[in-house]
Amino acid sequence: MTIIVDTSVWSCALRRRKPADDPQSEKLAIALKQAQPIALLGVILQEILQGIRDPKDFDKVKAHLVVLPLIALEREDFIAAAKLRNTCAAQGILASTMDFQIATACLRHDCALLTNDKDFQHIAQCCPLQLL
């Protein structure tokens, strides 16, 4: 199964000073070493790169990420994200528009999500989102 790695994990893994214990970054390292299929969403790619101010570091990270396939969201993805948001909101679960887009992309493209963001645990209560 393809893994979509959320910005929260990428940013932690790419930090010069990594937290002592970050299981999600460890899972990412293992997935990369084992050549497990990893894909990106455009919004995650943008978030990763816009957090890198040094041009040399920007180019270095971009070069590593460019090899990962990019899943493009289509009209149906945005409609499904809106439906998922409404379903969650009816149960008192709120998250960002972007989080619902990421969750929907995982669902529609049969991907698991590797994240540190607790909002996805709440979203997964309303749908079969696979979290790693």
C-alpha positions as CSV (number, residue, x, y, z in Angstrom):
1,M,0.0,0.0,0.0
2,T,1.2,3.5,-0.8
3,I,2.0,5.8,2.0
4,I,1.2,9.5,2.1
5,V,3.4,11.2,4.6
6,D,1.9,14.3,6.2
7,T,3.8,17.6,6.5
8,S,4.0,17.0,10.3
9,V,6.2,14.0,9.8
10,W,8.3,15.4,7.0
11,S,9.1,18.6,8.9
12,C,10.1,16.6,12.0
13,A,12.2,14.2,10.0
14,L,14.0,17.1,8.1
15,R,14.8,19.1,11.2
16,R,18.4,19.5,12.1
17,R,17.6,19.0,15.8
18,K,15.2,16.0,15.8
19,P,13.1,15.2,18.9
20,A,14.6,12.4,20.9
21,D,11.5,10.2,20.4
22,D,9.4,10.5,17.3
23,P,8.0,7.2,16.3
24,Q,6.4,8.6,13.1
25,S,9.8,9.9,11.8
26,E,11.2,6.4,12.6
27,K,8.5,4.8,10.5
28,L,9.3,7.2,7.7
29,A,13.0,6.3,7.9
30,I,12.1,2.6,7.8
31,A,9.7,3.0,4.9
32,L,12.4,4.9,2.9
33,K,15.0,2.3,3.7
34,Q,12.7,-0.5,2.6
35,A,11.7,1.3,-0.5
36,Q,8.0,1.2,0.4
37,P,5.9,3.2,-2.0
38,I,5.5,6.8,-0.8
39,A,3.5,9.5,-2.6
40,L,3.1,13.2,-2.1
41,L,0.1,15.6,-2.4
42,G,0.8,19.0,-3.9
43,V,-0.3,20.8,-0.8
44,I,2.1,18.7,1.4
45,L,5.0,19.4,-1.1
46,Q,4.2,23.1,-0.9
47,E,4.1,23.1,2.9
48,I,7.4,21.2,3.2
49,L,9.2,23.5,0.8
50,Q,7.7,26.8,2.0
51,G,9.1,26.0,5.4
52,I,12.7,26.0,4.1
53,R,14.2,29.5,3.8
54,D,17.7,28.7,2.8
55,P,17.9,28.3,-1.0
56,K,20.5,25.6,-0.9
57,D,18.5,23.5,1.6
58,F,15.3,24.2,-0.5
59,D,17.0,22.8,-3.6
60,K,18.4,19.9,-1.7
61,V,15.1,18.8,-0.2
62,K,13.3,19.5,-3.5
63,A,15.7,17.2,-5.3
64,H,14.9,14.4,-2.9
65,L,11.2,14.9,-3.1
66,V,10.9,15.2,-6.9
67,V,11.4,11.4,-7.2
68,L,8.2,10.7,-5.3
69,P,5.0,10.4,-7.3
70,L,2.5,13.3,-6.9
71,I,-1.1,12.4,-6.5
72,A,-3.2,15.1,-8.2
73,L,-6.6,16.0,-6.6
74,E,-9.5,16.1,-9.0
75,R,-13.0,17.6,-8.7
76,E,-14.4,14.4,-7.1
77,D,-11.7,14.5,-4.4
78,F,-12.8,18.0,-3.4
79,I,-16.5,17.0,-3.4
80,A,-15.7,13.9,-1.3
81,A,-13.6,16.1,1.1
82,A,-16.6,18.4,1.6
83,K,-18.9,15.4,2.3
84,L,-16.4,14.0,4.8
85,R,-16.1,17.3,6.5
86,N,-19.8,17.5,6.8
87,T,-20.1,14.0,8.2
88,C,-17.4,14.7,10.7
89,A,-18.9,18.1,11.7
90,A,-22.2,16.4,12.3
91,Q,-20.4,14.3,15.0
92,G,-18.6,17.4,16.4
93,I,-15.3,16.6,14.7
94,L,-13.6,19.6,13.2
95,A,-10.3,19.9,11.3
96,S,-8.9,22.1,8.5
97,T,-10.0,22.0,4.9
98,M,-6.6,20.8,4.0
99,D,-6.8,17.9,6.5
100,F,-10.1,16.7,4.9
101,Q,-8.5,16.9,1.4
102,I,-5.5,14.8,2.6
103,A,-7.8,12.3,4.3
104,T,-10.0,12.1,1.2
105,A,-7.0,11.6,-1.1
106,C,-5.8,8.7,1.1
107,L,-9.3,7.1,0.9
108,R,-9.9,7.6,-2.8
109,H,-6.4,6.5,-3.8
110,D,-6.1,3.6,-1.3
111,C,-3.2,5.1,0.6
112,A,-2.2,4.9,4.3
113,L,-1.4,8.2,6.1
114,L,1.7,8.7,8.2
115,T,1.1,11.7,10.4
116,N,1.7,13.3,13.8
117,D,-1.5,15.4,13.5
118,K,-4.1,14.2,16.0
119,D,-6.9,15.7,13.9
120,F,-6.6,12.7,11.6
121,Q,-7.3,10.3,14.5
122,H,-10.6,12.1,14.9
123,I,-11.4,12.1,11.2
124,A,-10.7,8.3,11.1
125,Q,-13.6,7.8,13.5
126,C,-15.9,8.8,10.7
127,C,-14.3,6.9,7.8
128,P,-12.0,4.0,7.0
129,L,-8.8,6.2,6.9
130,Q,-5.8,4.0,7.5
131,L,-3.3,5.7,9.9
132,L,0.2,4.4,10.4
